[in-house]
Amino acid sequence: MSASIASPHFLLRRLHSLFGILPVGAFLAFHLWENSQSRFGAEHFNREVVGALAGLNYLPFIEIGLIALPLLLHALYGLVIIGGGRAEPLRYSYLRNRLYWLQRISGIGLLVFILLHVGMTRMAGLVDPAIHADLFGHMRAALANPWVFGFYLVGLWLAVVHFANGLATAAISWGLTTSAMAQRRFGWLCAAGGLLLGAIGTHGLVGYLTAPVGGGA
């Protein structure tokens, strides 16, 4: 094994990339899908989504060990990468350089969004159990404010862009797309997947405001 491959930086970059896909990226896709069920109304969402998740076995381990810790490690090392970044988006205009900085900027914005989102939902629910009992109503009331809705919409698309672009970059880093043609084709595939995830997530946000409060549609 060469010294470069055995270096801590190399291994940390690979772990950072891996955590961004599994479990963080997978959780993003699942989270957007579960929130899209808001369109079925409050009763369905609170019972079939929130209630079902609350009843999962080993839920604290899943939340902390499989989601929170990998996300924290991914975010912290992402900040390290930003601090040591040498790409210059204004000096070099080629696409990969711009995508590099798009990934860094979206990551910072996404970190702020996640902290506020978790504080408004999971942490707030620990303080006031009534929030978890009617999470649909809590989100409906919050998103009724145009500023909050805009904040969530921007945060959602930052997450999608960060994941889709990160997936394309990971394929290059792991040697899965070695030619320029393969990188372009997989990049477009990731972009299409990102648009689909973004549409699902946006549909979920709108569903909180338009679905019936009392039952399914």
Short mmCIF file of the C-alpha atoms (twelve columns), coordinates in Angstrom:
data_MODEL
# 
_entry.id   MODEL 
# 
loop_
_atom_site.group_PDB 
_atom_site.id 
_atom_site.type_symbol 
_atom_site.label_atom_id 
_atom_site.label_alt_id 
_atom_site.label_comp_id 
_atom_site.label_asym_id 
_atom_site.label_seq_id 
_atom_site.Cartn_x 
_atom_site.Cartn_y 
_atom_site.Cartn_z 
_atom_site.pdbx_PDB_model_num 
ATOM 1   C CA . MET A 1   0.000   0.000  0.000   1 
ATOM 2   C CA . SER A 2   1.445   3.353  -1.010  1 
ATOM 3   C CA . ALA A 3   2.063   6.085  1.536   1 
ATOM 4   C CA . SER A 4   -0.551  8.338  -0.064  1 
ATOM 5   C CA . ILE A 5   -3.256  5.682  0.176   1 
ATOM 6   C CA . ALA A 6   -2.322  4.896  3.776   1 
ATOM 7   C CA . SER A 7   -2.295  8.562  4.810   1 
ATOM 8   C CA . PRO A 8   -4.935  9.756  7.316   1 
ATOM 9   C CA . HIS A 9   -6.080  12.440 4.876   1 
ATOM 10  C CA . PHE A 10  -6.772  9.866  2.148   1 
ATOM 11  C CA . LEU A 11  -8.713  7.612  4.505   1 
ATOM 12  C CA . LEU A 12  -10.690 10.515 5.983   1 
ATOM 13  C CA . ARG A 13  -11.620 11.743 2.512   1 
ATOM 14  C CA . ARG A 14  -12.914 8.277  1.652   1 
ATOM 15  C CA . LEU A 15  -14.895 8.050  4.892   1 
ATOM 16  C CA . HIS A 16  -16.264 11.553 4.311   1 
ATOM 17  C CA . SER A 17  -17.383 10.522 0.834   1 
ATOM 18  C CA . LEU A 18  -18.837 7.210  2.037   1 
ATOM 19  C CA . PHE A 19  -20.795 8.790  4.903   1 
ATOM 20  C CA . GLY A 20  -22.230 11.327 2.469   1 
ATOM 21  C CA . ILE A 21  -23.801 8.474  0.502   1 
ATOM 22  C CA . LEU A 22  -24.480 5.916  3.225   1 
ATOM 23  C CA . PRO A 23  -26.130 6.523  5.556   1 
ATOM 24  C CA . VAL A 24  -26.596 10.309 5.170   1 
ATOM 25  C CA . GLY A 25  -27.635 10.369 1.514   1 
ATOM 26  C CA . ALA A 26  -29.869 7.344  1.923   1 
ATOM 27  C CA . PHE A 27  -31.539 8.972  4.923   1 
ATOM 28  C CA . LEU A 28  -32.121 12.151 2.898   1 
ATOM 29  C CA . ALA A 29  -33.958 10.194 0.210   1 
ATOM 30  C CA . PHE A 30  -36.004 8.340  2.830   1 
ATOM 31  C CA . HIS A 31  -36.765 11.535 4.766   1 
ATOM 32  C CA . LEU A 32  -38.044 13.334 1.663   1 
ATOM 33  C CA . TRP A 33  -40.174 10.326 0.752   1 
ATOM 34  C CA . GLU A 34  -41.720 10.065 4.225   1 
ATOM 35  C CA . ASN A 35  -42.460 13.783 4.297   1 
ATOM 36  C CA . SER A 36  -44.148 13.539 0.900   1 
ATOM 37  C CA . GLN A 37  -46.868 11.590 2.716   1 
ATOM 38  C CA . SER A 38  -48.034 14.888 4.170   1 
ATOM 39  C CA . ARG A 39  -50.348 15.074 1.163   1 
ATOM 40  C CA . PHE A 40  -52.504 12.326 2.745   1 
ATOM 41  C CA . GLY A 41  -53.420 14.573 5.655   1 
ATOM 42  C CA . ALA A 42  -52.767 14.948 9.355   1 
ATOM 43  C CA . GLU A 43  -54.276 11.680 10.574  1 
ATOM 44  C CA . HIS A 44  -52.321 9.544  8.130   1 
ATOM 45  C CA . PHE A 45  -49.060 11.432 8.623   1 
ATOM 46  C CA . ASN A 46  -49.138 11.447 12.422  1 
ATOM 47  C CA . ARG A 47  -50.144 7.786  12.636  1 
ATOM 48  C CA . GLU A 48  -48.405 6.088  9.705   1 
ATOM 49  C CA . VAL A 49  -45.222 8.189  9.522   1 
ATOM 50  C CA . VAL A 50  -44.488 9.737  12.928  1 
ATOM 51  C CA . GLY A 51  -46.113 6.961  14.938  1 
ATOM 52  C CA . ALA A 52  -44.504 4.163  12.945  1 
ATOM 53  C CA . LEU A 53  -41.036 5.689  13.257  1 
ATOM 54  C CA . ALA A 54  -41.492 6.322  16.986  1 
ATOM 55  C CA . GLY A 55  -42.269 2.631  17.439  1 
ATOM 56  C CA . LEU A 56  -39.081 1.384  15.758  1 
ATOM 57  C CA . ASN A 57  -36.882 -0.935 17.780  1 
ATOM 58  C CA . TYR A 58  -33.496 0.567  18.785  1 
ATOM 59  C CA . LEU A 59  -34.632 4.016  17.645  1 
ATOM 60  C CA . PRO A 60  -32.036 5.947  19.748  1 
ATOM 61  C CA . PHE A 61  -29.231 3.864  18.205  1 
ATOM 62  C CA . ILE A 62  -30.591 4.496  14.698  1 
ATOM 63  C CA . GLU A 63  -30.944 8.229  15.265  1 
ATOM 64  C CA . ILE A 64  -27.583 8.723  16.969  1 
ATOM 65  C CA . GLY A 65  -25.347 5.956  15.628  1 
ATOM 66  C CA . LEU A 66  -26.582 5.670  12.053  1 
ATOM 67  C CA . ILE A 67  -27.708 9.230  11.320  1 
ATOM 68  C CA . ALA A 68  -26.443 11.903 13.713  1 
ATOM 69  C CA . LEU A 69  -22.825 10.742 14.147  1 
ATOM 70  C CA . PRO A 70  -22.123 10.039 10.438  1 
ATOM 71  C CA . LEU A 71  -23.743 13.377 9.581   1 
ATOM 72  C CA . LEU A 72  -21.637 15.172 12.188  1 
ATOM 73  C CA . LEU A 73  -18.407 13.555 10.972  1 
ATOM 74  C CA . HIS A 74  -19.293 14.328 7.348   1 
ATOM 75  C CA . ALA A 75  -20.028 17.953 8.212   1 
ATOM 76  C CA . LEU A 76  -16.919 18.474 10.356  1 
ATOM 77  C CA . TYR A 77  -14.540 17.050 7.788   1 
ATOM 78  C CA . GLY A 78  -16.345 19.025 5.114   1 
ATOM 79  C CA . LEU A 79  -15.417 22.172 7.022   1 
ATOM 80  C CA . VAL A 80  -11.794 20.958 7.124   1 
ATOM 81  C CA . ILE A 81  -11.867 20.516 3.347   1 
ATOM 82  C CA . ILE A 82  -13.251 24.029 2.917   1 
ATOM 83  C CA . GLY A 83  -10.447 25.429 5.052   1 
ATOM 84  C CA . GLY A 84  -7.830  23.727 2.887   1 
ATOM 85  C CA . GLY A 85  -9.528  24.287 -0.473  1 
ATOM 86  C CA . ARG A 86  -7.479  25.770 -3.282  1 
ATOM 87  C CA . ALA A 87  -10.029 25.999 -6.060  1 
ATOM 88  C CA . GLU A 88  -10.599 29.523 -7.356  1 
ATOM 89  C CA . PRO A 89  -14.074 29.886 -8.926  1 
ATOM 90  C CA . LEU A 90  -13.453 33.413 -10.217 1 
ATOM 91  C CA . ARG A 91  -10.046 32.709 -11.709 1 
ATOM 92  C CA . TYR A 92  -10.810 29.302 -13.228 1 
ATOM 93  C CA . SER A 93  -14.207 29.044 -14.887 1 
ATOM 94  C CA . TYR A 94  -14.258 25.361 -15.842 1 
ATOM 95  C CA . LEU A 95  -17.296 23.418 -14.664 1 
ATOM 96  C CA . ARG A 96  -15.628 21.027 -12.207 1 
ATOM 97  C CA . ASN A 97  -14.055 23.964 -10.367 1 
ATOM 98  C CA . ARG A 98  -17.422 25.698 -10.061 1 
ATOM 99  C CA . LEU A 99  -19.091 22.504 -8.901  1 
ATOM 100 C CA . TYR A 100 -16.375 22.139 -6.262  1 
ATOM 101 C CA . TRP A 101 -17.322 25.485 -4.782  1 
ATOM 102 C CA . LEU A 102 -21.031 24.829 -5.196  1 
ATOM 103 C CA . GLN A 103 -20.516 21.744 -3.032  1 
ATOM 104 C CA . ARG A 104 -18.676 23.739 -0.360  1 
ATOM 105 C CA . ILE A 105 -21.192 26.634 -0.286  1 
ATOM 106 C CA . SER A 106 -24.228 24.348 -0.283  1 
ATOM 107 C CA . GLY A 107 -22.648 22.367 2.554   1 
ATOM 108 C CA . ILE A 108 -22.323 25.454 4.765   1 
ATOM 109 C CA . GLY A 109 -25.884 26.556 4.063   1 
ATOM 110 C CA . LEU A 110 -27.137 23.034 4.596   1 
ATOM 111 C CA . LEU A 111 -25.410 22.774 7.963   1 
ATOM 112 C CA . VAL A 112 -27.228 25.898 9.165   1 
ATOM 113 C CA . PHE A 113 -30.525 24.563 7.841   1 
ATOM 114 C CA . ILE A 114 -30.135 21.152 9.505   1 
ATOM 115 C CA . LEU A 115 -29.330 22.676 12.890  1 
ATOM 116 C CA . LEU A 116 -32.412 24.902 12.762  1 
ATOM 117 C CA . HIS A 117 -34.639 22.154 11.360  1 
ATOM 118 C CA . VAL A 118 -33.641 19.650 14.045  1 
ATOM 119 C CA . GLY A 119 -34.100 22.326 16.691  1 
ATOM 120 C CA . MET A 120 -37.603 23.170 15.422  1 
ATOM 121 C CA . THR A 121 -38.741 19.539 15.236  1 
ATOM 122 C CA . ARG A 122 -36.809 16.831 17.080  1 
ATOM 123 C CA . MET A 123 -35.426 18.984 19.900  1 
ATOM 124 C CA . ALA A 124 -38.609 20.998 20.284  1 
ATOM 125 C CA . GLY A 125 -40.538 17.727 20.535  1 
ATOM 126 C CA . LEU A 126 -38.382 16.609 23.444  1 
ATOM 127 C CA . VAL A 127 -39.316 19.790 25.299  1 
ATOM 128 C CA . ASP A 128 -42.976 19.687 24.294  1 
ATOM 129 C CA . PRO A 129 -44.280 16.146 23.543  1 
ATOM 130 C CA . ALA A 130 -47.405 17.665 21.988  1 
ATOM 131 C CA . ILE A 131 -45.278 18.605 18.973  1 
ATOM 132 C CA . HIS A 132 -44.471 14.959 18.217  1 
ATOM 133 C CA . ALA A 133 -48.090 13.997 18.892  1 
ATOM 134 C CA . ASP A 134 -49.170 16.322 16.060  1 
ATOM 135 C CA . LEU A 135 -46.058 16.949 13.988  1 
ATOM 136 C CA . PHE A 136 -48.236 17.564 10.946  1 
ATOM 137 C CA . GLY A 137 -50.013 20.431 12.687  1 
ATOM 138 C CA . HIS A 138 -46.701 21.806 13.954  1 
ATOM 139 C CA . MET A 139 -45.211 21.848 10.455  1 
ATOM 140 C CA . ARG A 140 -48.408 23.178 8.901   1 
ATOM 141 C CA . ALA A 141 -48.433 26.133 11.285  1 
ATOM 142 C CA . ALA A 142 -44.734 26.836 10.749  1 
ATOM 143 C CA . LEU A 143 -44.848 26.574 6.937   1 
ATOM 144 C CA . ALA A 144 -47.879 28.859 6.783   1 
ATOM 145 C CA . ASN A 145 -45.353 31.647 7.364   1 
ATOM 146 C CA . PRO A 146 -43.954 32.496 3.883   1 
ATOM 147 C CA . TRP A 147 -40.496 33.157 5.323   1 
ATOM 148 C CA . VAL A 148 -40.365 29.764 7.008   1 
ATOM 149 C CA . PHE A 149 -41.665 28.065 3.856   1 
ATOM 150 C CA . GLY A 150 -38.993 29.824 1.790   1 
ATOM 151 C CA . PHE A 151 -36.333 28.823 4.309   1 
ATOM 152 C CA . TYR A 152 -37.388 25.172 4.110   1 
ATOM 153 C CA . LEU A 153 -37.599 25.264 0.329   1 
ATOM 154 C CA . VAL A 154 -34.066 26.637 0.030   1 
ATOM 155 C CA . GLY A 155 -32.749 24.169 2.615   1 
ATOM 156 C CA . LEU A 156 -34.405 21.258 0.838   1 
ATOM 157 C CA . TRP A 157 -32.851 22.134 -2.527  1 
ATOM 158 C CA . LEU A 158 -29.457 22.784 -0.937  1 
ATOM 159 C CA . ALA A 159 -29.605 19.239 0.435   1 
ATOM 160 C CA . VAL A 160 -30.585 17.796 -2.935  1 
ATOM 161 C CA . VAL A 161 -27.885 19.711 -4.836  1 
ATOM 162 C CA . HIS A 162 -25.247 18.758 -2.261  1 
ATOM 163 C CA . PHE A 163 -26.192 15.082 -2.418  1 
ATOM 164 C CA . ALA A 164 -26.488 14.845 -6.214  1 
ATOM 165 C CA . ASN A 165 -23.228 16.678 -6.876  1 
ATOM 166 C CA . GLY A 166 -21.498 14.755 -4.085  1 
ATOM 167 C CA . LEU A 167 -22.632 11.470 -5.593  1 
ATOM 168 C CA . ALA A 168 -21.145 12.414 -8.962  1 
ATOM 169 C CA . THR A 169 -17.903 13.512 -7.300  1 
ATOM 170 C CA . ALA A 170 -17.720 10.333 -5.212  1 
ATOM 171 C CA . ALA A 171 -17.916 8.215  -8.352  1 
ATOM 172 C CA . ILE A 172 -14.823 10.018 -9.646  1 
ATOM 173 C CA . SER A 173 -12.971 9.758  -6.321  1 
ATOM 174 C CA . TRP A 174 -13.661 6.045  -6.020  1 
ATOM 175 C CA . GLY A 175 -12.591 5.373  -9.618  1 
ATOM 176 C CA . LEU A 176 -16.040 4.323  -10.822 1 
ATOM 177 C CA . THR A 177 -16.189 6.899  -13.617 1 
ATOM 178 C CA . THR A 178 -12.713 7.200  -15.080 1 
ATOM 179 C CA . SER A 179 -13.355 8.708  -18.514 1 
ATOM 180 C CA . ALA A 180 -14.686 12.199 -19.215 1 
ATOM 181 C CA . MET A 181 -17.651 10.682 -21.059 1 
ATOM 182 C CA . ALA A 182 -18.552 8.436  -18.121 1 
ATOM 183 C CA . GLN A 183 -18.275 11.362 -15.713 1 
ATOM 184 C CA . ARG A 184 -20.586 13.507 -17.855 1 
ATOM 185 C CA . ARG A 185 -23.165 10.761 -18.261 1 
ATOM 186 C CA . PHE A 186 -23.204 9.866  -14.575 1 
ATOM 187 C CA . GLY A 187 -23.286 13.572 -13.705 1 
ATOM 188 C CA . TRP A 188 -26.455 14.000 -15.767 1 
ATOM 189 C CA . LEU A 189 -27.929 10.888 -14.136 1 
ATOM 190 C CA . CYS A 190 -27.213 12.339 -10.691 1 
ATOM 191 C CA . ALA A 191 -28.750 15.658 -11.751 1 
ATOM 192 C CA . ALA A 192 -31.915 13.862 -12.894 1 
ATOM 193 C CA . GLY A 193 -32.087 11.956 -9.617  1 
ATOM 194 C CA . GLY A 194 -31.608 15.213 -7.723  1 
ATOM 195 C CA . LEU A 195 -34.468 16.846 -9.600  1 
ATOM 196 C CA . LEU A 196 -36.705 13.893 -8.754  1 
ATOM 197 C CA . LEU A 197 -35.782 14.049 -5.060  1 
ATOM 198 C CA . GLY A 198 -36.283 17.811 -5.050  1 
ATOM 199 C CA . ALA A 199 -39.721 17.443 -6.635  1 
ATOM 200 C CA . ILE A 200 -40.714 14.833 -4.033  1 
ATOM 201 C CA . GLY A 201 -39.494 17.068 -1.223  1 
ATOM 202 C CA . THR A 202 -41.231 20.155 -2.589  1 
ATOM 203 C CA . HIS A 203 -44.441 18.144 -2.990  1 
ATOM 204 C CA . GLY A 204 -44.157 17.228 0.678   1 
ATOM 205 C CA . LEU A 205 -43.772 20.862 1.778   1 
ATOM 206 C CA . VAL A 206 -46.803 21.897 -0.234  1 
ATOM 207 C CA . GLY A 207 -48.724 18.913 1.150   1 
ATOM 208 C CA . TYR A 208 -48.492 20.264 4.700   1 
ATOM 209 C CA . LEU A 209 -50.416 23.353 3.572   1 
ATOM 210 C CA . THR A 210 -52.914 21.819 1.159   1 
ATOM 211 C CA . ALA A 211 -53.789 18.378 2.579   1 
ATOM 212 C CA . PRO A 212 -56.869 17.885 4.774   1 
ATOM 213 C CA . VAL A 213 -56.238 18.145 8.491   1 
ATOM 214 C CA . GLY A 214 -58.635 15.399 9.478   1 
ATOM 215 C CA . GLY A 215 -57.802 12.507 7.170   1 
ATOM 216 C CA . GLY A 216 -56.474 11.160 3.899   1 
ATOM 217 C CA . ALA A 217 -57.063 12.468 0.405   1 
# 
